[in-house]
């Protein structure tokens, strides 16, 4: 007797960063064409990513919802939407107007001393003012001559920090040498959002490989989420810059989507998808080099 397959009602979205250096508008078209459930907008130096009305028009035109926003927390976007708390306030306003339920945010850089000192308390206060979830992402240290150089305060790992909601990024667990399953277990109900990608386990290398092409337990994490009745979103945040053509890029993103869907499907007896990277439309040996 075959066990019934159970597919959790979890949206699988694509980050606009997955088509970089192509435009935000291109990301909407790609996500809709490949059948993603939604999109995560990485607020970047692309003016469209910062423009609420332009984003709404793209969402309406392609009939694909904006599920999450990634606040402009990268070094390259330090001046986008102001500084520190101004960024998060702008991100909250944009998310509310666009119907996005989550804002992904990085922990402060160490040199943002006042922001870092008040980050946990300030985040709680901000969270009390909105239904939008602010989910702090796990980052990673840089290693130089055997010494960890910590760029983030209070820490690159959110596990022992007092953040109500957390984003788990599996490329970042690879770069930090963390155990992704253990991190998910320790986060428990605080795990509100997932960036699905892979990595080769090489310290300092934030690779964002197509899941199944590296060493991270992507399939096992997806199975755990399905069995735990996870209610957040799964966002594919993969690096396709090595794709030689748009067709190759589409193939990578289609494989990533198929991998996520297959490994989220569970049965009473086990994981229906297994480690499905090899059957998801590409070579599971990957491009980790």
Secondary structure, DSSP 4 states (H G I P E B T S, - for coil): -PPPEEE----EEEEGGGGTTS-HHHHHHHHHHHT-SEEEEE--SSHHHH-HHHHHHHHHHHT-EEEEEE-S-SGGGTTTTSSTHHHHHHHHHHHHHHT--EEEEEPEETT-HHHHHTHHHHHHHHHHT-SSEEEEEP---EEETTEEE--EES-S--TTS--S-EEEEHHHHHHHT--HHHHHHHHGGGEEEEEE-B--S-TT----BPTTSSSS-HHHHHHHHHHTT--SEEEE----TT-SSHHHHHHHHHHHHHHHHHHHEEETTEESS-SGGGGTTS-TT----
